[in-house]
């Protein structure tokens, strides 16, 4: 089954909503690190080659707009 875009979903750099991911960061890092075959295929200069650094940096940057709490932003569309 191929991937398909979900209607109404999009990535927005300035999302107005976010969820605190502090409690799930370690599990997220562990889950991404478990994809060893995929990660091994990445070029060494790919930011995801450093799983912990990649996720920590990403969620910390998102969190700068939300009281400096590591977050995953999202947007509510059509509500």
C-alpha positions in Angstrom: 0.0 0.0 0.0 1.5 3.3 -1.0 1.7 6.4 1.1 -0.9 9.1 0.5 -1.1 12.7 1.8 -3.8 13.3 4.4 -6.1 16.0 3.3 -5.8 19.1 5.5 -2.5 18.1 7.0 0.6 20.3 6.4 3.8 21.3 8.0 3.9 24.9 9.2 7.1 26.6 10.4 5.0 28.9 12.7 2.5 26.4 14.1 0.3 27.9 16.8 0.1 24.7 18.9 2.5 22.2 20.3 2.7 19.2 22.6 5.4 18.9 25.3 7.6 16.0 24.4 9.9 16.1 27.4 8.7 12.9 28.9 8.9 11.0 25.6 12.3 12.3 24.4 14.3 9.2 25.6 11.8 6.8 24.1 11.8 8.8 20.8 15.6 8.7 20.6 15.6 5.0 21.4 12.8 4.3 18.8 14.7 6.3 16.0 18.0 4.6 17.0 16.3 1.2 16.5 16.2 1.9 12.8 19.9 1.0 12.5 19.7 -0.2 8.9 18.2 3.1 7.7 20.5 5.2 9.8 23.5 3.3 8.5 22.5 4.2 5.0 22.6 7.9 5.7 25.7 9.9 4.7 27.8 10.9 7.7 27.0 14.6 7.2 23.2 13.9 7.5 21.9 15.5 10.8 20.0 12.3 11.6 23.3 10.3 11.8 23.4 11.7 15.4 20.0 10.5 16.6 20.0 12.1 20.0 21.5 15.3 18.8 19.0 15.5 15.9 15.9 15.0 18.0 17.1 17.1 20.9 18.0 20.0 18.6 14.8 19.8 16.6 12.4 19.7 19.6 14.4 22.3 21.5 14.2 24.7 18.5 10.5 24.1 18.2 10.2 24.8 21.9 11.7 28.2 21.7 8.3 29.5 20.8 6.6 27.6 23.6 8.2 28.6 26.9 11.5 26.8 26.0 9.9 23.4 26.5 10.9 20.6 24.0 7.8 20.3 21.8 6.4 18.9 18.6 4.4 21.6 16.9 1.1 21.1 15.0 -1.6 23.1 13.5 -5.4 22.6 13.8 -6.9 23.0 10.3 -10.6 23.3 9.7 -11.6 23.5 13.4 
